[in-house]
């Protein structure tokens, strides 16, 4: 009987659970809405359409870290360049708040700085940077405009400045702006309010390269630049926020003198770097990252026409490629050990896609409970002078719960003696169900949970048993199955010599409500 219970309790969410969303921005000349949102599976790469947002010429987006706000380049009536903001509504869908004019034409990139709630827009046509403040997602009128000057070697593409991207330094204290028109990367100091010191230092790249997108590794020791006009990747060593060029490699295999490299990303494990080339070669170029941060070109992969933006999914196991001219997003599986990309042929059909951003989907906890066929029950009355749950403001404190079995009785025994690790995991998962039963009885709707904050797990252990964290995974995995990232918590896993009634596991937890 217990083995059957254990196996059922260790079941997981369906492999194709659509836990994340892909936000696709696009040009709207073909009559598409501008922004389309798709539910996606991180396990299979499969997707389905969720909803649309009307946002003309939505060529780039930035989503706040908490997933509540989306900022998008768009067009106001009369063709005036603007940036627009959207907020998550009660249905978990973005809806528009407001727009603010950029003043300078041709925005192509938007960046949001969390610490100062500031937006930075790189304006390609205007050769400038527009800066805005936000309050609860609402965008202020422009607070600062920085105009760049100069030119470079290309006879038609570099007659004037063309700001193409803005990115924060690893310490968040400086803003780098790539200027395709002047072959410079400008570096501005950021003031506490998010505005910039207009005086800047500049890193100059080889003439005619046309800097487009810049990225940093997590350690902040290296930076990688894709250059549009020469189709090259520049590698920089970073010291005191200064960029020092140490390597240049060809990325675009096109034979024409004018290349068309577009985007660049490191894999989540930082073993690989990929760039896209969009004019005639229509390819991804894969580089391996060496121990010193330098690159070694591995291969080129032909993809659909005009691959603009691409992105790794949060796991690093899939690469999504926006094919502007073939009107689809291609989905490739990615082997993060070998660097191999394989087309899954699970295309997402979108008119003229150019921007891809991932966001965790707000999981419906109540629906997940039903999907997992978990039966919550009325909590039992404590046998002593205490209560099982205290709600204080937005915090909920749950007393220690034990593995009460649905048919009565408890899971008893010591781990490492009477019980196996798998049986201990099943017991911990059962405690999780009992905790959720008490929680729901006290707050009504589990979707009120903002996040699970702290969990303490006590495992009844034989003296030489040391796998308490593995046992507690039975509980922790359940919380993530039901709540997604909201269920990921701090945790203690403690081995004890004895628990009341010789039960296998006791767990308490702290929850924050919305």
Steps between C-alpha positions, in 0.01 A plus 500: 500500500769748599700437182193584289450823694867588463496455124187706455626778720827523308323568170590828337331758284445409134815525288342763279385727781497850350670683785656792309403752236679628193431864417551563128533855369464570129468755227138566417500586130341162432203574725601295802428637851863586589547283810390136523531288814542121493494245781806272471629181655859499625493119480398450137521842332133471401284813506150636456365849437388683818395852391591813299591856588445786259832683482595647160862443390584314821855416400645449850375438856635485855318324786554598864669245726177424688316442172234762578593764243586491133658795317491511122613720216191603309357774276255769593245648261668698227811281506647660811746271672402392850552249776198328653442320829275205584403344835383148592127499571298259716485251211879491479502690171677826420285806439613846398568774756634791295750620240762775499662665198869435445560850353778353284400271208560133429515317835639147459579383855348545846664420835350518850719559809327351802688691773393845380187403301649662193456431128774554241416507129767482229378702201657376176379770263551780750843381616396565860392357833158581656456458877172463692391437857223258593259472794305176538563445131375840383759674282582867564566752224861491390738617775828502306615484139864433416596580142807337348707638213755374251539255211724218381634314196197343327393736217122461548435337841735712712442859392349581841453338845265203531451394862403133484495356853533590868627255763588532868846426633525190722502722812196697367684832546573575134306492176664393174350622172603336171515748209498329161559830320814613686664165583497587869367355823412790731524455877289725728501514879149443643381734775284374788179617330585311180598802291841500335810711517505648150879496494611153391799288416500302176648173378580520128475181293670444162366737232198377307399225743168657606446394866151353549446286814725457806478240779698423818573167664360448850833566668536832317852409385424480127275677252399391151393731217330408173576750225243538226696641205807273517317198642758445774505417869732710718614361837591745777664457836322714759697681770355782714208513252740572215491290181829373359482326160686166501348297213303544175343210311289486183141395560316572174598277204332725239723583201362852452704787646207609718417238761187482713572357843218570743498345846728327751442288813690281742346166595383488865798276590731749317677220313368628165441826317265529203455786252242550221570620142200622308571655157607225258656226713189442720686308765596458861870484585598290802818572698639309797612715795847412624614510864653848448181635340638496145296337223551213257265480201331160483247508214237686301136391484267614219161617630189666356527839328614811680558374856487815712472455872536151646502379858571203722211377710565521879630141512747549216364187331316680219589790270217705346586687178286784359490468120373837379460413131365145541249622761569247770697428812707184460557280805833315527600256772846580637753262650681717754784247522579467127359826358282307254178665375217285360184633335193371689270611216266651759482838325300783655324692221528879539503773238844672482628405850809690618510491882477207745470523879425221749296541816374250754129445466290576805398145585143442614571309822140383536502364143834327563354328807220362283736403215719306744185333641590608852213487749525762774308421816370688801782540753479312828470674837825524701520268801687758710484870589611650167357585159609372160497831317547869580430768238671828591465771236642352180695229683374151578669273754419127494582271791686177446290244306553126479430238229138418578390241241168549312365169630601576859814451705844645426814405315729385781855375530859616482674590177797273451335219698130428442453743210687554171584840356216462247252426778630802690446721192143371469442580869639852455274553198205381710590754770498764227145403403393521865660844536318622190172367640546712812613799294198487269262466796640825640551719190229360268690514168854368451551756224530757779850360566765748389776260590604231745769669707651253749467128567642294786504124457574249776583147388483205741845355434717206591831623645697443177232629259614817317253548210252730675515757212410228250202400714387863518507522120172309504343806667691767307428350159128499582506870586667588169257275307205690647629857527789519250767749606270621778548159659880512500599565863779521755530176691653308788523121494577373850559145615354420843517195721127476560173669401156481669332161446814394310375678183745518210497875433372824654497828303396858575501796263459876461303655209461854368163597352431737212 
